[in-house]
Structure formats: structure tokens, C-alpha cells
Amino acid sequence: MAAKGEILELKRNSSSSSGNNWDRIVNDVVRIEKRLFPKHESLAKSFEEELRKKNAGLLYLEVDGEVAGYVMYAWPSSLCASITKLAVKESCQRQGHGGSLLRAAIQKCRERKVQRVTLHVDPLRAPAMNLYKKSGFQVDSLVRGYYSSDRDAYRMFLDFDAD
Ligand SMILES: CC(C)(COP(=O)(O)OP(=O)(O)OC[C@H]1O[C@@H](n2cnc3c(N)ncnc32)[C@H](O)[C@@H]1OP(=O)(O)O)[C@@H](O)C(=O)NCCC(=O)NCCS
């Protein structure tokens, strides 16, 4: 049975000194990051820095008081946003959480009134490829050497209808 979870937003001005969760969340995220991504692709070292950037946000899924997954997004311009990370810890995968996190991040991007959401994904990451395609993303191009000299990425995009 799927574990229930709550998707929350990490607030940038949070700090452990004000009695909230920033440190715990970042530690949990970094732990998952280290398990699921090779070193060169992992944001483990620079996560705090990334999160404190102005045009970036992190949504995390909490299950039983622990972070079970997260999605990072950024809106570098008023036209375009990007999903910069998506991960669900192994023991919680295949329960619909990845889809829920991605939908929540897309909604956040939509609220920014951008026209397009982009992302990069290693074509060999079949679960992620399937999830992105299922969520309406289309392949734009293959970016050679994106992750490392021998690891390419698909650049994918999702356009919002003008309304
Ligand atoms: C990609 C990832 C976030 C999916 O999370 P998840 O919680 O397992 O995904 P969901 O349960 O919401 O599944 C949604 C869809 O993803 C696809 N999918 C998920 N796991 C899959 C698997 N093992 N094999 C094939 N497709 C899979 C399916 O299309 C699935 O829809 P379905 O259940 O109707 O078949 C998770 O596998 C993960 O963290 N992987 C490692 C990190 C990663 O690759 N991140 C993306 C980097 S760009």
C-alpha cells in the first residue's frame, strides 16, 4: 500500500536558530542525493547554496517525519522555468510520489507565469524518462557530454497553453 505523505515547501528564510526544519530537511535531502546520484551529478555539496538562490525552490515529501523525496525547480527568466532535481528514496519509489512531486513543481512553475518548463535527464534513467513523458514533456534535443564526457542528456520541455 502506498505510504501517505505531505508535500511541503522549504522556505528560504528558514534557519535552525528560529526553531524550524531547515537543517533536518537539507540533511535528509543530501543523504538521498548521495545514494541516488553519482558524485558529478549530485548537488550534495552545493545544496544549501542552490537552495538559497533567489529564483529557486524546493518541495519535499514528508512521510513519517522523514523526507522521502524532493523536487527542485528554478525560474531563471520570466519566460522559462526548469526542474533541476527530482528524486524519491528507494524504499518509497513506485508509490506515486515522483508523479505527485513533479505535478506540484509544475504547478509552482505555472504560478510564475512562464511559458515553458525544461529539464535535463540521462536517457538511461528509464523510470524518470517514463515519468516525464507521461507528464507531457517532449524531447527537445540530445545534449552530448552534459553530465560528464561519456554521459549525455536529453533536454525536455513542457509548454503551457496561453490563457
Ligand atoms: C524517477 C523517480 C523520481 C520516480 O519516482 P517514483 O515515486 O518511483 O515514481 P511514481 O511511482 O510516481 O511513478 C510515476 C511513473 O514513473 C514511471 N516509473 C517509475 N518507476 C519506474 C520504473 N522502475 N520503471 C519504469 N517506469 C517507472 C512510470 O511511468 C510511472 O507510472 P506508472 O506507475 O503509471 O507506470 C525515481 O525513480 C527516482 O528517484 N529515481 C532516481 C533519481 C532520478 O533518476 N531522478 C531523475 C533525474 S532527472
Ligand as a Chemical Component Dictionary entry (heavy atoms), coordinates in Angstrom:
data_LIG
# 
_chem_comp.id                   LIG 
_chem_comp.type                 NON-POLYMER 
_chem_comp.pdbx_formal_charge   0 
_chem_comp.three_letter_code    LIG 
# 
loop_
_chem_comp_atom.comp_id 
_chem_comp_atom.atom_id 
_chem_comp_atom.alt_atom_id 
_chem_comp_atom.type_symbol 
_chem_comp_atom.charge 
_chem_comp_atom.model_Cartn_x 
_chem_comp_atom.model_Cartn_y 
_chem_comp_atom.model_Cartn_z 
_chem_comp_atom.pdbx_ordinal 
LIG C1  C1  C 0 12.276 8.929  -11.274 1  
LIG C2  C2  C 0 11.703 8.779  -9.863  2  
LIG C3  C3  C 0 11.707 10.154 -9.164  3  
LIG C4  C4  C 0 10.263 8.254  -9.952  4  
LIG O1  O1  O 0 9.717  8.256  -8.642  5  
LIG P1  P1  P 0 8.535  7.259  -8.217  6  
LIG O2  O2  O 0 7.975  7.751  -6.939  7  
LIG O3  O3  O 0 9.019  5.858  -8.230  8  
LIG O4  O4  O 0 7.511  7.466  -9.429  9  
LIG P2  P2  P 0 5.951  7.131  -9.445  10 
LIG O5  O5  O 0 5.629  5.997  -8.532  11 
LIG O6  O6  O 0 5.202  8.405  -9.245  12 
LIG O7  O7  O 0 5.778  6.631  -10.951 13 
LIG C5  C5  C 0 5.308  7.506  -11.953 14 
LIG C6  C6  C 0 5.686  6.944  -13.320 15 
LIG O8  O8  O 0 7.104  6.901  -13.474 16 
LIG C7  C7  C 0 7.473  5.777  -14.278 17 
LIG N1  N1  N 0 8.267  4.855  -13.471 18 
LIG C8  C8  C 0 8.546  4.951  -12.161 19 
LIG N2  N2  N 0 9.361  3.945  -11.766 20 
LIG C9  C9  C 0 9.570  3.197  -12.866 21 
LIG C10 C10 C 0 10.345 2.025  -13.094 22 
LIG N3  N3  N 0 11.045 1.412  -12.124 23 
LIG N4  N4  N 0 10.393 1.525  -14.367 24 
LIG C11 C11 C 0 9.703  2.118  -15.367 25 
LIG N5  N5  N 0 8.946  3.242  -15.208 26 
LIG C12 C12 C 0 8.888  3.768  -13.955 27 
LIG C13 C13 C 0 6.166  5.135  -14.710 28 
LIG O9  O9  O 0 5.751  5.769  -15.925 29 
LIG C14 C14 C 0 5.245  5.527  -13.571 30 
LIG O10 O10 O 0 3.907  5.499  -13.939 31 
LIG P3  P3  P 0 3.059  4.144  -13.702 32 
LIG O11 O11 O 0 3.182  3.832  -12.252 33 
LIG O12 O12 O 0 1.677  4.532  -14.126 34 
LIG O13 O13 O 0 3.708  3.107  -14.551 35 
LIG C15 C15 C 0 12.531 7.758  -9.021  36 
LIG O14 O14 O 0 12.619 6.561  -9.762  37 
LIG C16 C16 C 0 13.945 8.231  -8.659  38 
LIG O15 O15 O 0 14.135 8.944  -7.695  39 
LIG N6  N6  N 0 14.929 7.770  -9.450  40 
LIG C17 C17 C 0 16.343 8.098  -9.184  41 
LIG C18 C18 C 0 16.647 9.561  -9.391  42 
LIG C19 C19 C 0 16.303 10.034 -10.796 43 
LIG O16 O16 O 0 16.530 9.347  -11.794 44 
LIG N7  N7  N 0 15.798 11.261 -10.870 45 
LIG C20 C20 C 0 15.513 11.917 -12.112 46 
LIG C21 C21 C 0 16.760 12.610 -12.535 47 
LIG S1  S1  S 0 16.442 13.671 -13.874 48 
# 
loop_
_chem_comp_bond.comp_id 
_chem_comp_bond.atom_id_1 
_chem_comp_bond.atom_id_2 
_chem_comp_bond.value_order 
_chem_comp_bond.pdbx_ordinal 
LIG C1  C2  SING 1  
LIG C2  C3  SING 2  
LIG C2  C4  SING 3  
LIG C2  C15 SING 4  
LIG C4  O1  SING 5  
LIG O1  P1  SING 6  
LIG P1  O2  DOUB 7  
LIG P1  O3  SING 8  
LIG P1  O4  SING 9  
LIG O4  P2  SING 10 
LIG P2  O5  DOUB 11 
LIG P2  O6  SING 12 
LIG P2  O7  SING 13 
LIG O7  C5  SING 14 
LIG C5  C6  SING 15 
LIG C6  O8  SING 16 
LIG C6  C14 SING 17 
LIG O8  C7  SING 18 
LIG C7  N1  SING 19 
LIG C7  C13 SING 20 
LIG N1  C8  SING 21 
LIG N1  C12 SING 22 
LIG C8  N2  DOUB 23 
LIG N2  C9  SING 24 
LIG C9  C10 SING 25 
LIG C9  C12 DOUB 26 
LIG C10 N3  SING 27 
LIG C10 N4  DOUB 28 
LIG N4  C11 SING 29 
LIG C11 N5  DOUB 30 
LIG N5  C12 SING 31 
LIG C13 O9  SING 32 
LIG C13 C14 SING 33 
LIG C14 O10 SING 34 
LIG O10 P3  SING 35 
LIG P3  O11 DOUB 36 
LIG P3  O12 SING 37 
LIG P3  O13 SING 38 
LIG C15 O14 SING 39 
LIG C15 C16 SING 40 
LIG C16 O15 DOUB 41 
LIG C16 N6  SING 42 
LIG N6  C17 SING 43 
LIG C17 C18 SING 44 
LIG C18 C19 SING 45 
LIG C19 O16 DOUB 46 
LIG C19 N7  SING 47 
LIG N7  C20 SING 48 
LIG C20 C21 SING 49 
LIG C21 S1  SING 50 
# 
